Amino acid sequence: MKRWNWERTAAVLLLSPSIILIAIFVYGFIAFTGYASLTAWDRLDPDFTYVGFTNYVKLFANQRFQIDLRNTVGFTVLFLIACLTIGLTLAILLDQRIRAEGVFRSIFLFPMAISFIVTGVVWRWLLNPGSPELGSTGVNLLFEKLGLGFLKWGWFTDPVVWHIPPDSGLGQLLQQIGLGFMASPKVGLSAGVVSLVLAATWQMSGYTMAMYLAGLRAIPDELREAARVDGASEWQVLWHIVFPMLRPITLSAVIILGHISLKIYDLVVAMTGPGIGFSTDVPAYFMWDTTFRGNHFARGSAIAMVLLVMVAVLIIPYLVWTTRTEAEL
């Protein structure tokens, strides 16, 4: 009994510094940010006059913030689809035990060793559309040299927003099934966001590939062989055996990539900035701009709390599901 008490005391002593620091510098600052978002702190000098949810009301009425939410949703959807598709495809190809598999794995994972700042700088050079005076540059120049000039595009300098016209066939269908808001001019995808998606996918698809490859290698070969003996084609083996067993990997990838996309900041700073007409702006950039350039600390805190809620909505259900799964095991 005495030994057990000593071990428990030692464990508490070892963990207590980390617990105290996390409580102060994580949860304590979250609580302070939440309180600041409910005050009138609108200048360098703190003003903790309580104003309730006024800052949140003004924030959601702000046109720039509405554009930021649209850009974030569009970026997240495209980013997840691209990373999951490319990562799964690469993992399936590498799982065929090809020669020099280690070399290809290293090549695909290499972008993970680079920060989003470096990625943003490089892709800003690659996607620079050029000018009429200087001619095409980067990817547009490559298209021009290959005789594919029709693919030249303004990339992150293009302020166009693509949306579903309400009077189109798809728009009318969305209205009939109760999703008419998706055909609103306020809902759409900024063309400039596509450039951000390309850069982010280049960096994170290799990581997704590694997750899927680990999942594929964990599937017993006996299951696949048994299906093949029963006459299943390779596509049927993938659809009925491999894909269902990869669902936990897919869920984990969605959570990891999703929270990265929701709070994306450094890639935007290095690559595009807010863009023309805020075409590539995101809430995190707006928060920094509002707080440290405009000194609107209460409004910046409100943006931070909205970001926290968005990430929590994505992560908390996953944590609950993981906890229940571990308890059942």
Protein Blocks (a to p, Z undefined) as FASTA:
>chain_A
ZZmmmmmmmmmmmmmmmmmmmmmmmmmmmmmmmmmmmmcbfbfbdcfbdebjmlmmmmmm
pmklmmmmmmmmmmmmmmmmmmmmmmmmmmmmmmnopghklmmmmmmmmmmmpcfklmmm
mmmmmmmgbjfklopehjllmmmmnopammgcfkjmlmbdcdddfkbmklmmmmmnopam
mmgfkbccdfklmmmmmmmmmmmmmmmmmmmmmmmmmpcfklmmmmmmnopafklmmmmm
mmmmmmmmmmmmmmmmmmmmmmgcklmmmmnonoehhlmgcfklmmmmmmmmnopaklmm
mmmmmmmmmmmmmmmmmmmmmmmmmmmZZ
